[in-house]
Amino acid sequence: MSFERIKEKLNILADAAKYDVSCSSSGSGRKNKGNGLGDASKMGICHSYTEDGRCVSLLKILLTNHCIFDCAYCVTRKSNDVKRAAFKIQEIVDLTINFYRRNYIEGLFLSSGIFKSPDYTMERLIAVAKKLREEENFNGYIHLKSIPGASDELMYEAGLYADRLSVNIEVPTVSGLKLLAPDKKHEDFTKPMLKVKNELIRYKNEQKIIKSTPKYAPAGQSTQMIIGATGESDKDIMFSATYYYKKYNMKRVYYSGYVPVADDNRLPAIGSQVPMLRENRLYQTDWLLRFYGFAVNEIVNDEHPNLDVDVDPKLSWALRNLQHFPININKADKRMLARIPGLGMRSVHKIINARKFRKLNWDHLKKIGVALNRAKYFMICDSRNWERKDLDAEKIKGKILQNSSGKFRNQYSAQLALFN
């Protein structure tokens, strides 16, 4: 096939893959053996910039954008009038190897529309990964999308070649899925998830006895939800995410703001794209649940079904729960320190280590890197002044927003606040 035709396919199928955000830090431990290509063990793979500014890239494409389903929210649905294309298995293998040799990528993220049947599609995705591993001796990162409805046998085989597997739950609730994708069943999504979870548990148990047990999806599994295509509240979304974390041992749940792709009365109007800020607030909440010890109903509940737009979810929780403050940073345990707005987990650990040697004051906290423009209203230390005084929640919120020069009002600062 001509270079121009390959280039045309790449343009179509790489553009169609941009709506899937569920690829990030891999956590994979796959090492290069002998004279193979690639190595996913040293630096990890992500689809963004690392803290030091280094861009780590994956070849992110669809096998095909042909699809037998007609999901209202999907750009590749069968009724959509878009240009269609499909790669051959060897074409994707060649692209991956050639791009890797040119230092364009460090791995592959491969998804697909569903054509003929789920098993037929899954077989072809697996064939790509198998050829890369066994014929090209490729040891870089491979993320395969699990096709809803694929058989257990194929899900097992996929995990032998992929570093991470993911099946997108797509819509946060069962009712939303019935509305926008009536041809799909909820169990078609959860069945592959359960198979991967069970295989990961079995692999870890067998590895304790037999060290040579073949690796199975060493970076685990993830999923993605489309946000804003249906009317779910932030509470609905986060309760659903918490369920998938607990039930299927997800490594990550991703939140993708709906991008209007069709004029359908079941969907938001064209032009009403979900604000990036809403995605950021959901990711911040996700981070608090996984690493800061918060329960989901502390942040979103019937009384507060949606996240605060003006401030990050930890500050919002603190303002609603002033009875827990001030917290004495020289005495409080790790759990309570982590609940102080302005303290990330790195700062919490620094405080715990530093206070072994002396009581900490405001100057010490500044050197540690605590964001005092927020934290000072919620804690006391070895200094006489406590900044909250007689301020209520609204006044504290106003002072913080004023002192931060509006940084919580834009989507970029919201993302930076993720770790605080």
N, C-alpha and C positions, 0 to 999 in steps of 0.2 A: 504494500500500500504506500502511496506517495506521502512525502513529508507534509504536504499541504493538507491532506485529509487527516492525518494524525493531529496536526496543529488545530484543525477545525474541531475535531472531537474533544481535544483538550480544553479549548475555549468554552465549549458547550457544557462539558461535564464537570469542569472545575468551577464554573460559575454556578451550576446547579447545586454543588456541594457546600456553598458558602452559608446556607441556612442552618447547617448542622454545626453547633458550637461545642459539641461534647468531646473535645480533645484538649488535653492540658498536660500538666506534669505527669509523667508516666509512672514513676516509681518502679520501673522494671529493672530486674537484675540480670538480664540476658547478657552474657559476655561473649566476646569474639574468641573463637577457637581456631587455632592454626592460622591459615592464610585467608580467612573469610573476609567478607566486606561488612563494615559497619560495626557499631558497638553501642548498645542501649544502656550499658551499665554505669558508665562514668559520669555523665552529666545529666541524664534524663532527657526526655523529649517533651516539648510543649509547643503550643501554637501561639506564642506571644513572646514578650521580651523578658529576659531574666533580670534579676535585681541589678546586675552590673551592666545592663543595657544590651547584652548579647541576644540576638534573634536566633531562635531555634525553630527550624521549619520542618514541616511534613508535606509530602505530596498528598494533597487532599482532593480526592476526585470521586465521582460516581463511576461504577462499572457501566451503568446505563441510566438514562432518565426515562426509558419506557416503563410504564407501570400499569398493572391490571386494576388498581384501585382508583377511586375518585374522591379522595379526602379533600374537603373544601379548603383547608389551610395550606395545601401542598402545591408548590409550583410545578411539580412533575405529574400531577394527577392526570388521568387518562383523557379527561375532557378539556384540558387546557391546550390552547393552540400555541405550542412552542416547538422549536426545532428539536428533533429527536436524534440521538446518537447512541452508539454502544461500542465499548472497547472489546477487542478480543483479549483473552487471558494473556497471551504472550506480549501483546502491546503494552499492557500495564506493567508487566515484569520488566520489559525493556526500558520503559520510561523511568521506572524506579531506579534501576541500575545506572542508567545514563545520567539521570539527575544527581544521583548520589556521587558518581565519579566526578562530576563537575562541581561538587560541593554546594549544590543548590539546596539539598535536603539531607535530613538525617533519619528519615523514616517515611512510612506510608500510612495514611488514613484513608480507608477504602469503604465506601458505602454503595448503595445501589437502590434504584427503583425495583419494584418486584415485578418480574416478567415471567410468564408461564405459570410458575408456582413458587411458594416460599422455598421449598427444598431445592428446586432447580437453580434459583438465584443464589442460595447459600452455598451450594456445591461449587459454583463458579468463583465466588469470593474465596472460598477455601483453596481452590486450585491455584489462585494467584499467590497466596501466602505459602503454599506448599512448594511451588516452583521456586520462589525466592529463597526459601530456607534450604531445600534439598538440592536444587540444581545450581543455584547461584551462590550458595553458601553465605547468604545475607543474614547478618546478625543485628541489623538495625531494628528500630522500633516499628512494629506493625500493630495498627489498631483496626480491627474489623467490626463493622456493624452487624449485629445479629439480626436476622430477618424474622419478624414476627410470624409465628406459625411453623418455624423450622423444626425438624425432628430432633430428638435428644441425641441420636447418633451423630448428626452433623454438628450439633453444638459441642459435643465432646471433641470431635476432630478439629473443629475451629480453634479450640483452646490449646491444642498441641502446637499450633504454628503462630498464633497471635499473642502479642504481649497483653493487649487489653481487648475485651469484648464489650459491646454496648448495644442495648436495644432501647430505642427511644419510646418512652411511654406516651409521648406526643402531647396529649391533653391531660391536665392534672386530675380530672374526675371521670368516673365511668359515664355519668350523664352527658358530660361534654363530648366524650368520644362517640357516644351514640348519636349525638346531634350532628357532628361534623364528619364522622367517618362511619356511617351506619353499616358498611360492608365488613368492618373489622370487629373482632371480639376482644374484650379485655384480657381474656386468658391466653390469647395468642401472643401477647406481650409478656405476661408473667411466667408462662411455661418455660421459655428459654432462660429467663432470669433465674428461676429455681434450679434448672439443670446446671447452670454455671456455678451457682452458689454451692450446690452439693458436690460438684466435681472439685471445686477449690478446697472444700473441707476434706474430701477424700485424699486429694493430692498431699495436703499438709500432713495428714495422719500417716500416709504411706511413706512419705519422705523421712519421717522419724525412724522408720525401720529400714527402709531401702534407700540409701542416699542417691542411687542412680535413677530413681523414679523420674520419668520424663516430666519436664515442667508443664504446668497447665496455667495459661493466662496469668503470668506472674504479676502483672499490674492490675489484676482484678477486673471488675466490670463497673460500668457507669450507665447513666441514663440521662435523658433530656426532656424537659417539659416546655411546651410552647405557652407563653404567658400573654394573656390579653385577647386571644382568639375567642374565648368564651368568657362568661361573666364571673369567674371565680375570684374570690377575695384573696388577699395575701394570706389570710388564715387558712383557707382551703388549700392553697398551694403548699404552704410550709407543713401543714399536717400530712399532706400527701407525701411530700419529700421525706419527712421523718419516718413514715411507714415503710418506704422503700429502703431507706438506710437500715432499718431494724430487720425487716423481713427478708431482704435479699443481700445484706452485707455490701451495699454499694460503696465503692470508693468515692464517687462524686455524683451529685445530682446537678445538672446544668439547667439554667433558666434562660430561655431564648425569647426575647420580646417578639410578638407577632409582627411580621412585615406584611401589609396588605398586598395580596397577589391576585385577588379576584373580586369582582363585583357580585357578591352573593349575599342575600338577605339574612343568612345565618351568621355572617361575619361582620366585624366592625367596618365602617365605611372606608373606602379608599382615601388615603391621606391621614387616617387616624392611627398612625404608627405608635406603638407602645414606647413611652419615654425611656431612654437609657437609664434614667435615675431609678425607675422602678426595678429594673434588673439589678442594679447595684445594691439597692436596699435588700433584695432577696438574697443576694450573695453574702451580704454582711450578716444577715440573720442566720444563714446556713453556717457561716464561720463561727458564730457565737454558740450555736447548738453543738457543733462538732468539737470545738477546742476550748470553749470558755465555761462549760458546765451549765449553760442555760437549758431549761426545759422549754419546749415549743409554746406551751400555753402561758408562759411568763411574758412572752414577747407579743404574740398574737392570740386573741381569744374573742369571745362573743362581744365583750365590751370594747375591744380594740381590734377589729377584724382586718384593718389595713395599716401598713407601716407609715410612720411619720415621714413626710416629704422633706421637712426642713432640717431634721437632724438624724444622725445614724441611730440604729435600733438600740444600741447599748445606752446611749445618752437618753433616748426616749424612755427606756425602761427605768433608768435612774430617776428621771424627773417625775415619773408616776409613783415611785416608791421611795420618797425622801425619808420615810421612817427608818430605813436601813442605814442612813448616813447621819453624821460623818463616820468614816471608817478610819481607825488609827493604823496607819501604815507600818508602825513599829510593832504592832501586836497582832494584826489580823492574819487569818490563815490565807492560803493560796486562793481558795475559792472566792472569798470576799474581795481580795485584792483585784482579782480578775474582773470584778463587776464595777470597778471604778472607771468612769469615762476618762479616756486619755491614757489609760494604762494598757499596753499590749502585753502579750505573754512574755516577751523578752524582758520588758521592764519589770514585770512581776518577779521573774526569776532573779533579776539583778537586785531588786529590793530585798528579797528573802536572803540572798547571799550577803549583801552589804550590811544589813542590820544585825548580823552576827557579831560585828566588830564595834558598832556604835549606833546610837540613835540617829535617825536620819531627819534632816530638816529640808526646807525649801531649796536651798542651794545644792544640797546633795541630789535631790530629785531632778533638778534642772540638768545636772551633769549626767545623770542616768539616762535622760532623754524623755522624761515624762511630759506630756502635753498639758502643762499647768493651766492654760487658758480654760480647759474643761475640768481637769482633775481637782483644782483648788477648791471648788464648791462642794466637793463630796468627800474630802478627807482631812485629817489632822495629822500633824507630825511633830517633831521636836522644835516647833516654832510657836510663838505666842498667838499669832493671828490666824483666825479661821475665816476664810473669805465668804462663806455663805451668809453668816450673820442671820438676819431676819428675812432673807429673800425667799419668796415662794417660787414654785416651779416655773411660772411664766416669766418672772423677772430674771431668773437664772438663765433660762433659754434665750431671752432677749440679749442679755449681756454676752453670752457665749457667741451668738451669731454676730453681734456687733464687733466683738473683739477679733473674730476670725475673718473679718472683711468679706463675709459672704461666701467663704470657701465651701460651706456645706450646701450651698444653693446650686452648685453646678455638678454635673455628672462626674467630672474627673476627680474632684476632691472627695466625692462620695466613695470612689473606688480606693483612694488613698486611705480613707478612714477604716477600711476593711479590717486592718490588723489592730485597731485601737479599741 
